[in-house]
Structure formats: structure tokens, C-alpha cells
Amino acid sequence: MVIVDTDVVSYIFQQHPSGLPFVSAFESHQLYVSFMTVAEIEHGMATAKRGDQKRKRMRSHLAAFLVYESCPELCRAWGEVMAESAATGRRMSHEDAWIAATALQLSAALATNNRKHFAHLKRLEFFPL
């Protein structure tokens, strides 16, 4: 099981070189995104005023991923991620904390091009490439 960070979802959709190595590496893995990734992508499309066609294509792309929704256990994991970040002197965005908490809650590896955003979290595992 793999949690796919927002950047990777977006890069794969755009066929950006940073996303292409993940495509074949994801074969035979169950892929999840955090509810926060869906929210970030919806916000990005609304802010950029994407047309209906591009929104439909992105939503179709997102349908390939299972979405892990918020629940009390995930909220507790988010609180722990934020506390661990503060204890290490690292500021972490709320969005990244939700994504990290999702990976930790599911005991899943995180696929991201932004490892530096998450590297201070001792229990978090990264999807190898």
C-alpha cells in the first residue's frame, strides 16, 4: 500500500518528468491519497480557473486512487505529526501533516518528490524509487 503525495499525483497527470518514474514503480501496489490531496487539487484547479474539460480529466485521474477520508484516528495521528514536528523544531504545513498522518495511520509508504518536507518524521517510510 502506498500513499501518493499531491505533487506526484499532479506530476503523473501532467506527464511531467518528475512523475514518470513513479508510474511503472506503482504497478502491483494499492494506491491511496489522503482526503487532503483531493482538497489541494480541487483548490489548485479553482484558483487556476481550470476549464471543465481539464477538471473532468483530473477527477478521472484521481479516481484511480483510493481516498482515505478523515476519521478520529486520523485526527489523532495528525496531532501527533504536528507535535513531533514542533518538538524537532520543524514547521510543517497542515496539508503535509495530513498526508503524513494518513501514511502513518495506514502503515503505508509515502510516495513524494518532497522528502525534505517529511524527513524529520522518524516513523514515516518512503516509497523507494
N, CA and C atoms as an extended XYZ file, in Angstrom:
387
Properties=species:S:1:pos:R:3:atomname:S:1:resname:S:1:resid:I:1 pbc="F F F"
N         0.845       -1.172        0.000 N   MET     1
C         0.000        0.000        0.000 CA  MET     1
C         0.894        1.238        0.000 C   MET     1
N         0.511        2.213       -0.819 N   VAL     2
C         1.301        3.426       -0.970 CA  VAL     2
C         0.374        4.638       -0.871 C   VAL     2
N         0.795        5.641       -0.108 N   ILE     3
C         0.119        6.933       -0.082 CA  ILE     3
C         0.853        7.820       -1.080 C   ILE     3
N         0.114        8.375       -2.004 N   VAL     4
C         0.719        9.195       -3.048 CA  VAL     4
C         0.501       10.667       -2.699 C   VAL     4
N         1.606       11.393       -2.584 N   ASP     5
C         1.561       12.808       -2.248 CA  ASP     5
C         0.984       13.602       -3.423 C   ASP     5
N         0.489       14.771       -3.113 N   THR     6
C        -0.155       15.632       -4.100 CA  THR     6
C         0.757       15.935       -5.280 C   THR     6
N         2.032       16.178       -5.006 N   ASP     7
C         2.939       16.514       -6.095 CA  ASP     7
C         3.055       15.375       -7.101 C   ASP     7
N         3.096       14.145       -6.626 N   VAL     8
C         3.234       13.002       -7.521 CA  VAL     8
C         1.959       12.808       -8.332 C   VAL     8
N         0.800       12.939       -7.702 N   VAL     9
C        -0.478       12.833       -8.424 CA  VAL     9
C        -0.501       13.851       -9.559 C   VAL     9
N        -0.122       15.065       -9.247 N   SER    10
C        -0.140       16.139      -10.235 CA  SER    10
C         0.891       15.906      -11.334 C   SER    10
N         2.099       15.508      -10.964 N   TYR    11
C         3.134       15.259      -11.965 CA  TYR    11
C         2.750       14.135      -12.919 C   TYR    11
N         2.151       13.086      -12.393 N   ILE    12
C         1.725       11.991      -13.266 CA  ILE    12
C         0.650       12.485      -14.228 C   ILE    12
N        -0.298       13.247      -13.726 N   PHE    13
C        -1.370       13.786      -14.562 CA  PHE    13
C        -0.807       14.651      -15.689 C   PHE    13
N         0.182       15.468      -15.362 N   GLN    14
C         0.781       16.383      -16.343 CA  GLN    14
C         1.828       15.705      -17.227 C   GLN    14
N         2.112       14.441      -16.955 N   GLN    15
C         3.174       13.699      -17.624 CA  GLN    15
C         4.512       14.437      -17.500 C   GLN    15
N         4.713       15.019      -16.327 N   HIS    16
C         5.947       15.742      -16.005 CA  HIS    16
C         7.057       14.717      -15.758 C   HIS    16
N         8.283       15.010      -16.152 N   PRO    17
C         9.387       14.061      -15.937 CA  PRO    17
C         9.545       13.604      -14.482 C   PRO    17
N         9.205       14.441      -13.511 N   SER    18
C         9.332       14.050      -12.102 CA  SER    18
C         8.320       12.989      -11.682 C   SER    18
N         7.251       12.831      -12.433 N   GLY    19
C         6.241       11.838      -12.086 CA  GLY    19
C         6.387       10.522      -12.817 C   GLY    19
N         7.050       10.547      -13.956 N   LEU    20
C         7.112        9.352      -14.799 CA  LEU    20
C         7.771        8.142      -14.136 C   LEU    20
N         8.846        8.302      -13.345 N   PRO    21
C         9.431        7.109      -12.705 CA  PRO    21
C         8.455        6.394      -11.769 C   PRO    21
N         7.498        7.129      -11.220 N   PHE    22
C         6.542        6.522      -10.306 CA  PHE    22
C         5.549        5.609      -11.028 C   PHE    22
N         5.236        5.925      -12.273 N   VAL    23
C         4.190        5.204      -12.994 CA  VAL    23
C         4.474        3.703      -13.016 C   VAL    23
N         5.637        3.306      -13.478 N   SER    24
C         5.948        1.874      -13.532 CA  SER    24
C         6.227        1.309      -12.147 C   SER    24
N         6.767        2.135      -11.253 N   ALA    25
C         7.057        1.664       -9.895 CA  ALA    25
C         5.784        1.359       -9.123 C   ALA    25
N         4.682        1.994       -9.483 N   PHE    26
C         3.411        1.786       -8.785 CA  PHE    26
C         2.692        0.497       -9.191 C   PHE    26
N         3.127       -0.128      -10.271 N   GLU    27
C         2.462       -1.356      -10.707 CA  GLU    27
C         2.449       -2.367       -9.569 C   GLU    27
N         1.331       -3.000       -9.388 N   SER    28
C         1.092       -4.024       -8.354 CA  SER    28
C         0.995       -3.459       -6.937 C   SER    28
N         0.876       -2.148       -6.783 N   HIS    29
C         0.683       -1.539       -5.472 CA  HIS    29
C        -0.718       -0.947       -5.383 C   HIS    29
N        -1.310       -1.061       -4.211 N   GLN    30
C        -2.586       -0.405       -3.965 CA  GLN    30
C        -2.286        1.058       -3.632 C   GLN    30
N        -2.869        1.977       -4.385 N   LEU    31
C        -2.545        3.393       -4.265 CA  LEU    31
C        -3.664        4.159       -3.575 C   LEU    31
N        -3.269        4.941       -2.577 N   TYR    32
C        -4.193        5.784       -1.830 CA  TYR    32
C        -3.730        7.225       -1.917 C   TYR    32
N        -4.676        8.127       -1.751 N   VAL    33
C        -4.367        9.525       -1.491 CA  VAL    33
C        -5.134        9.924       -0.245 C   VAL    33
N        -4.605       10.891        0.443 N   SER    34
C        -5.300       11.471        1.577 CA  SER    34
C        -6.427       12.360        1.062 C   SER    34
N        -7.464       12.497        1.846 N   PHE    35
C        -8.515       13.463        1.510 CA  PHE    35
C        -7.904       14.832        1.259 C   PHE    35
N        -6.787       15.130        1.931 N   MET    36
C        -6.140       16.427        1.784 CA  MET    36
C        -5.582       16.619        0.381 C   MET    36
N        -5.105       15.560       -0.242 N   THR    37
C        -4.620       15.663       -1.619 CA  THR    37
C        -5.763       16.047       -2.547 C   THR    37
N        -6.911       15.437       -2.357 N   VAL    38
C        -8.077       15.793       -3.175 CA  VAL    38
C        -8.414       17.268       -2.967 C   VAL    38
N        -8.400       17.711       -1.716 N   ALA    39
C        -8.708       19.115       -1.407 CA  ALA    39
C        -7.677       20.049       -2.041 C   ALA    39
N        -6.395       19.695       -1.960 N   GLU    40
C        -5.357       20.544       -2.550 CA  GLU    40
C        -5.530       20.655       -4.065 C   GLU    40
N        -5.846       19.551       -4.700 N   ILE    41
C        -6.021       19.561       -6.151 CA  ILE    41
C        -7.263       20.368       -6.539 C   ILE    41
N        -8.347       20.191       -5.805 N   GLU    42
C        -9.558       20.982       -6.089 CA  GLU    42
C        -9.278       22.473       -5.906 C   GLU    42
N        -8.548       22.810       -4.855 N   HIS    43
C        -8.196       24.214       -4.624 CA  HIS    43
C        -7.327       24.747       -5.755 C   HIS    43
N        -6.359       23.962       -6.165 N   GLY    44
C        -5.479       24.378       -7.253 CA  GLY    44
C        -6.242       24.601       -8.550 C   GLY    44
N        -7.177       23.716       -8.854 N   MET    45
C        -7.961       23.878      -10.080 CA  MET    45
C        -8.856       25.108       -9.994 C   MET    45
N        -9.447       25.356       -8.833 N   ALA    46
C       -10.319       26.520       -8.672 CA  ALA    46
C        -9.517       27.813       -8.760 C   ALA    46
N        -8.345       27.832       -8.140 N   THR    47
C        -7.504       29.024       -8.144 CA  THR    47
C        -6.996       29.322       -9.554 C   THR    47
N        -6.622       28.288      -10.285 N   ALA    48
C        -6.101       28.459      -11.637 CA  ALA    48
C        -7.220       28.615      -12.661 C   ALA    48
N        -8.452       28.505      -12.192 N   LYS    49
C        -9.621       28.632      -13.066 CA  LYS    49
C        -9.535       27.663      -14.246 C   LYS    49
N        -9.263       26.398      -13.910 N   ARG    50
C        -9.208       25.357      -14.939 CA  ARG    50
C       -10.579       25.176      -15.565 C   ARG    50
N       -10.602       24.903      -16.843 N   GLY    51
C       -11.855       24.671      -17.551 CA  GLY    51
C       -12.483       23.348      -17.160 C   GLY    51
N       -13.732       23.176      -17.533 N   ASP    52
C       -14.480       21.967      -17.188 CA  ASP    52
C       -13.816       20.701      -17.718 C   ASP    52
N       -13.275       20.747      -18.931 N   GLN    53
C       -12.642       19.559      -19.512 CA  GLN    53
C       -11.436       19.118      -18.693 C   GLN    53
N       -10.592       20.070      -18.328 N   LYS    54
C        -9.393       19.719      -17.562 CA  LYS    54
C        -9.777       19.229      -16.166 C   LYS    54
N       -10.791       19.832      -15.562 N   ARG    55
C       -11.267       19.378      -14.247 CA  ARG    55
C       -11.791       17.947      -14.340 C   ARG    55
N       -12.540       17.659      -15.380 N   LYS    56
C       -13.070       16.298      -15.561 CA  LYS    56
C       -11.936       15.298      -15.733 C   LYS    56
N       -10.929       15.684      -16.530 N   ARG    57
C        -9.791       14.783      -16.735 CA  ARG    57
C        -9.042       14.537      -15.434 C   ARG    57
N        -8.830       15.600      -14.639 N   MET    58
C        -8.134       15.437      -13.360 CA  MET    58
C        -8.955       14.576      -12.408 C   MET    58
N       -10.254       14.796      -12.344 N   ARG    59
C       -11.094       13.997      -11.450 CA  ARG    59
C       -11.117       12.538      -11.888 C   ARG    59
N       -11.072       12.300      -13.171 N   SER    60
C       -10.980       10.932      -13.680 CA  SER    60
C        -9.634       10.317      -13.280 C   SER    60
N        -8.579       11.092      -13.360 N   HIS    61
C        -7.241       10.649      -12.936 CA  HIS    61
C        -7.255       10.296      -11.445 C   HIS    61
N        -7.868       11.141      -10.645 N   LEU    62
C        -7.941       10.899       -9.194 CA  LEU    62
C        -8.730        9.641       -8.859 C   LEU    62
N        -9.654        9.262       -9.718 N   ALA    63
C       -10.483        8.077       -9.461 CA  ALA    63
C        -9.658        6.795       -9.443 C   ALA    63
N        -8.442        6.850       -9.955 N   ALA    64
C        -7.562        5.671       -9.930 CA  ALA    64
C        -6.993        5.411       -8.538 C   ALA    64
N        -7.139        6.381       -7.640 N   PHE    65
C        -6.609        6.279       -6.287 CA  PHE    65
C        -7.760        6.095       -5.300 C   PHE    65
N        -7.532        5.283       -4.287 N   LEU    66
C        -8.491        5.193       -3.194 CA  LEU    66
C        -8.261        6.396       -2.279 C   LEU    66
N        -9.327        7.000       -1.807 N   VAL    67
C        -9.207        8.179       -0.947 CA  VAL    67
C        -9.406        7.759        0.501 C   VAL    67
N        -8.421        8.086        1.343 N   TYR    68
C        -8.565        7.838        2.779 CA  TYR    68
C        -9.153        9.090        3.398 C   TYR    68
N       -10.348        8.948        3.929 N   GLU    69
C       -11.086       10.074        4.492 CA  GLU    69
C       -10.677       10.321        5.941 C   GLU    69
N       -11.019       11.489        6.429 N   SER    70
C       -10.737       11.828        7.816 CA  SER    70
C       -11.611       11.010        8.762 C   SER    70
N       -11.055       10.710        9.908 N   CYS    71
C       -11.761        9.982       10.961 CA  CYS    71
C       -11.051       10.330       12.277 C   CYS    71
N       -11.636       10.002       13.422 N   PRO    72
C       -10.989       10.358       14.695 CA  PRO    72
C        -9.559        9.825       14.835 C   PRO    72
N        -9.307        8.614       14.351 N   GLU    73
C        -7.959        8.051       14.454 CA  GLU    73
C        -6.967        8.856       13.620 C   GLU    73
N        -7.395        9.279       12.435 N   LEU    74
C        -6.520       10.088       11.593 CA  LEU    74
C        -6.277       11.448       12.236 C   LEU    74
N        -7.284       12.003       12.870 N   CYS    75
C        -7.114       13.286       13.567 CA  CYS    75
C        -6.088       13.166       14.691 C   CYS    75
N        -6.104       12.047       15.408 N   ARG    76
C        -5.101       11.829       16.460 CA  ARG    76
C        -3.711       11.710       15.843 C   ARG    76
N        -3.608       10.979       14.724 N   ALA    77
C        -2.311       10.832       14.051 CA  ALA    77
C        -1.802       12.185       13.564 C   ALA    77
N        -2.705       13.040       13.067 N   TRP    78
C        -2.322       14.378       12.629 CA  TRP    78
C        -1.776       15.184       13.805 C   TRP    78
N        -2.454       15.098       14.937 N   GLY    79
C        -1.978       15.800       16.133 CA  GLY    79
C        -0.584       15.350       16.532 C   GLY    79
N        -0.328       14.052       16.430 N   GLU    80
C         0.995       13.525       16.763 CA  GLU    80
C         2.057       14.005       15.778 C   GLU    80
N         1.706       14.047       14.499 N   VAL    81
C         2.645       14.538       13.480 CA  VAL    81
C         2.986       16.007       13.750 C   VAL    81
N         1.980       16.807       14.043 N   MET    82
C         2.225       18.229       14.319 CA  MET    82
C         3.077       18.408       15.577 C   MET    82
N         2.806       17.596       16.608 N   ALA    83
C         3.587       17.683       17.846 CA  ALA    83
C         5.029       17.239       17.608 C   ALA    83
N         5.229       16.153       16.856 N   GLU    84
C         6.591       15.693       16.550 CA  GLU    84
C         7.338       16.747       15.750 C   GLU    84
N         6.667       17.375       14.811 N   SER    85
C         7.292       18.428       14.016 CA  SER    85
C         7.731       19.581       14.904 C   SER    85
N         6.856       20.013       15.782 N   ALA    86
C         7.189       21.116       16.685 CA  ALA    86
C         8.351       20.741       17.602 C   ALA    86
N         8.345       19.500       18.094 N   ALA    87
C         9.398       19.049       19.013 CA  ALA    87
C        10.766       19.009       18.335 C   ALA    87
N        10.785       18.808       17.023 N   THR    88
C        12.056       18.779       16.301 CA  THR    88
C        12.425       20.148       15.747 C   THR    88
N        11.578       21.146       16.040 N   GLY    89
C        11.854       22.496       15.564 CA  GLY    89
C        11.521       22.710       14.106 C   GLY    89
N        10.747       21.821       13.542 N   ARG    90
C        10.366       21.921       12.132 CA  ARG    90
C         8.925       22.378       12.015 C   ARG    90
N         8.698       23.378       11.203 N   ARG    91
C         7.324       23.785       10.900 CA  ARG    91
C         6.851       22.927        9.748 C   ARG    91
N         5.679       22.393        9.880 N   MET    92
C         5.118       21.551        8.826 CA  MET    92
C         3.767       22.123        8.451 C   MET    92
N         3.506       22.199        7.163 N   SER    93
C         2.196       22.697        6.741 CA  SER    93
C         1.117       21.726        7.202 C   SER    93
N        -0.042       22.251        7.433 N   HIS    94
C        -1.162       21.385        7.834 CA  HIS    94
C        -1.452       20.354        6.755 C   HIS    94
N        -1.327       20.769        5.492 N   GLU    95
C        -1.590       19.845        4.379 CA  GLU    95
C        -0.610       18.672        4.397 C   GLU    95
N         0.679       18.967        4.512 N   ASP    96
C         1.675       17.890        4.560 CA  ASP    96
C         1.486       17.013        5.794 C   ASP    96
N         1.091       17.612        6.887 N   ALA    97
C         0.858       16.826        8.107 CA  ALA    97
C        -0.296       15.849        7.921 C   ALA    97
N        -1.359       16.261        7.236 N   TRP    98
C        -2.468       15.337        6.968 CA  TRP    98
C        -2.005       14.170        6.098 C   TRP    98
N        -1.197       14.473        5.103 N   ILE    99
C        -0.713       13.423        4.204 CA  ILE    99
C         0.212       12.468        4.951 C   ILE    99
N         1.109       12.999        5.759 N   ALA   100
C         1.996       12.148        6.569 CA  ALA   100
C         1.187       11.315        7.554 C   ALA   100
N         0.216       11.929        8.194 N   ALA   101
C        -0.620       11.208        9.158 CA  ALA   101
C        -1.371       10.065        8.479 C   ALA   101
N        -1.807       10.297        7.254 N   THR   102
C        -2.503        9.240        6.504 CA  THR   102
C        -1.570        8.062        6.275 C   THR   102
N        -0.350        8.337        5.855 N   ALA   103
C         0.616        7.257        5.633 CA  ALA   103
C         0.895        6.511        6.930 C   ALA   103
N         1.076        7.240        8.010 N   LEU   104
C         1.347        6.598        9.305 CA  LEU   104
C         0.139        5.796        9.790 C   LEU   104
N        -1.049        6.354        9.634 N   GLN   105
C        -2.266        5.670       10.075 CA  GLN   105
C        -2.459        4.337        9.352 C   GLN   105
N        -2.121        4.316        8.072 N   LEU   106
C        -2.298        3.106        7.263 CA  LEU   106
C        -1.051        2.221        7.228 C   LEU   106
N        -0.001        2.623        7.938 N   SER   107
C         1.289        1.911        7.883 CA  SER   107
C         1.731        1.718        6.439 C   SER   107
N         1.641        2.789        5.688 N   ALA   108
C         1.960        2.757        4.265 CA  ALA   108
C         3.163        3.643        3.983 C   ALA   108
N         3.836        3.347        2.898 N   ALA   109
C         4.953        4.188        2.452 CA  ALA   109
C         4.391        5.410        1.736 C   ALA   109
N         5.129        6.504        1.817 N   LEU   110
C         4.735        7.748        1.165 CA  LEU   110
C         5.552        7.942       -0.108 C   LEU   110
N         4.852        8.141       -1.222 N   ALA   111
C         5.497        8.446       -2.499 CA  ALA   111
C         5.457        9.953       -2.691 C   ALA   111
N         6.611       10.577       -2.661 N   THR   112
C         6.692       12.030       -2.789 CA  THR   112
C         8.005       12.432       -3.434 C   THR   112
N         7.987       13.573       -4.087 N   ASN   113
C         9.221       14.192       -4.562 CA  ASN   113
C         9.722       15.218       -3.563 C   ASN   113
N         9.013       15.369       -2.456 N   ASN   114
C         9.333       16.373       -1.441 CA  ASN   114
C         9.731       15.717       -0.117 C   ASN   114
N        10.641       14.783       -0.165 N   ARG   115
C        11.033       14.079        1.060 CA  ARG   115
C        11.503       15.022        2.157 C   ARG   115
N        12.111       16.120        1.782 N   LYS   116
C        12.631       17.052        2.796 CA  LYS   116
C        11.501       17.614        3.659 C   LYS   116
N        10.285       17.681        3.128 N   HIS   117
C         9.149       18.172        3.920 CA  HIS   117
C         8.772       17.205        5.035 C   HIS   117
N         9.147       15.935        4.877 N   PHE   118
C         8.701       14.877        5.777 CA  PHE   118
C         9.847       14.163        6.506 C   PHE   118
N        11.083       14.456        6.149 N   ALA   119
C        12.242       13.683        6.613 CA  ALA   119
C        12.400       13.657        8.129 C   ALA   119
N        11.905       14.639        8.832 N   HIS   120
C        12.062       14.700       10.290 CA  HIS   120
C        11.123       13.746       11.030 C   HIS   120
N        10.175       13.155       10.333 N   LEU   121
C         9.227       12.232       10.975 CA  LEU   121
C         9.853       10.841       11.024 C   LEU   121
N        10.216       10.421       12.210 N   LYS   122
C        11.011        9.199       12.395 CA  LYS   122
C        10.304        7.926       11.934 C   LYS   122
N         8.997        7.835       12.119 N   ARG   123
C         8.292        6.591       11.796 CA  ARG   123
C         7.816        6.507       10.343 C   ARG   123
N         7.935        7.593        9.605 N   LEU   124
C         7.435        7.632        8.235 CA  LEU   124
C         8.394        6.929        7.287 C   LEU   124
N         7.837        6.045        6.478 N   GLU   125
C         8.628        5.347        5.463 CA  GLU   125
C         8.313        5.931        4.092 C   GLU   125
N         9.320        5.956        3.232 N   PHE   126
C         9.140        6.494        1.896 CA  PHE   126
C         9.093        5.379        0.864 C   PHE   126
N         8.303        5.599       -0.158 N   PHE   127
C         8.238        4.665       -1.270 CA  PHE   127
C         9.550        4.769       -2.037 C   PHE   127
N        10.236        3.667       -2.168 N   PRO   128
C        11.550        3.731       -2.810 CA  PRO   128
C        11.428        3.892       -4.315 C   PRO   128
N        12.350        4.646       -4.831 N   LEU   129
C        12.493        4.765       -6.283 CA  LEU   129
C        13.949        4.581       -6.634 C   LEU   129
